[in-house]
Amino acid sequence: MFAGIDLGTSGCRLIIIDADEIIHHESQIRYPSSHQQTPMLWWDSVCELLHTVPANLRQALQAISVDGTSSTLLLCDANGEPSSPVLMYYEACAAAEAQRIKSVAPIESGAHGANSSLAKLLYLLKKQPLSNHPHHYALHQADWISAKLSATYGYSDENNALKLGYDPIKRCYPDWLIRLLDEHHIPPQLLPKVKPPASYLANIDTKLAQQFSLPQHLAIFSGTTDSIAAFLATGAHQVGEAVSSLGTTLALKLLNNQPIFVPELGIYSHRLWDQWLVGGASNSGGGVLQQFFDNERLIELSRHIDTGQPCHLDYYPLPHIGERFPSADPHKLPKLTPRPSSDIDFLYGLLNGIAKIEATGYQCLQAHGAVRPHKIYTVGGGSQNPTWTQIRQNQLSIPLITIKQHEAAFGSAKLAKKGYDS
């Protein structure tokens, strides 16, 4: 049996699968909405979830892997105890540090931005310098939970480490980063050692094994970010397979045989072993639809759209001014007129407009060196709308596959299995 733990934006989830990737156990805990997230909140949630696993499944566990939110960072002492506040993925507090990084880092680096892990590391050490605090490790959320499980600190994975300045092409911390740390009197040993996802870290901590009646040989494998774990959950694994996420926004990810970095268009690449996950995210998506219709009305109107007839409305649906991908234009205006008298026709125009953005997005990736997708897995709330699926099919002319299982914890469980099988 193989366990995946997902530390998501609003809660923690555990999924256990067998060798055939059949789910045998699933449980989750939602964080209190008013509660500031802390490392101990994460750890208490993980422990509570482990207690929910039936004893026979606990004894059968062979491997665990953990995913967490990207660029959530904390500092720890030599024993792994938090020695700084945690800075969450959404906290863009390190504007001055981001400007310094911008002056030395290559444009394609994942360390850019005020909410990058590296900017947060510099910010934390400015507020709590090494001279006065026992900082020993800089760790991401998934790094720290994996370390708590194994009592082995100081490791990260290639996906979480990207925003810490790690170079996924050369597979090391680059010289510009080491010089930047030296400038701030930060020893490079503070940075975690980086391994590919699904790499062996250590066996379960002996005391934890006794506490939860877990096998002493239970192995802990390196994890990934929550978004990449969700990608892995779909089953996409071959070059040319893509995942479109139709949530509040539209996000595209495509497995490619080489990395692509076009920062001005928001095109980025994550290393996945010997392949590359390239993609971008538009501001368009389901959020625009919710400005006009609730879910019940969306479902009802969708049933009456005749997808066999062409749509004559040329919309560019955006929830507000500005677009990221497939064109980076902070001044781009939503185009939602003329509005027909029929809500059915109006919704057809919106759905078709978003579908055209999706098709243009994949064309944009191809124009910058990506392969043409031969299969697109679809996740998110929009994937459950068969009318929208047909509209997208008309625009894309690529086989579309709706995925029911896209929980990040399932992707992490698959990572645990991959690590164990290796």
PyMOL commands that set and color helices and strands:
alter all, ss='L'
color gray80, all
select helices_A, chain A and resi 39-52+55-60+95-104+117-127+141-150+160-164+175-183+188-190+206-212+226-233+263-265+286-290+295-302+343-367+381-384+386-396+408-421
alter helices_A, ss='H'
color red, helices_A
select strands_A, chain A and resi 2-7+11-17+23-30+63-68+73-76+137-140+155-157+193-195+200-203+219-225+241-246+250-256+268-272+275-282+375-379+400-402
alter strands_A, ss='S'
color yellow, strands_A
deselect
rebuild
show_as cartoon
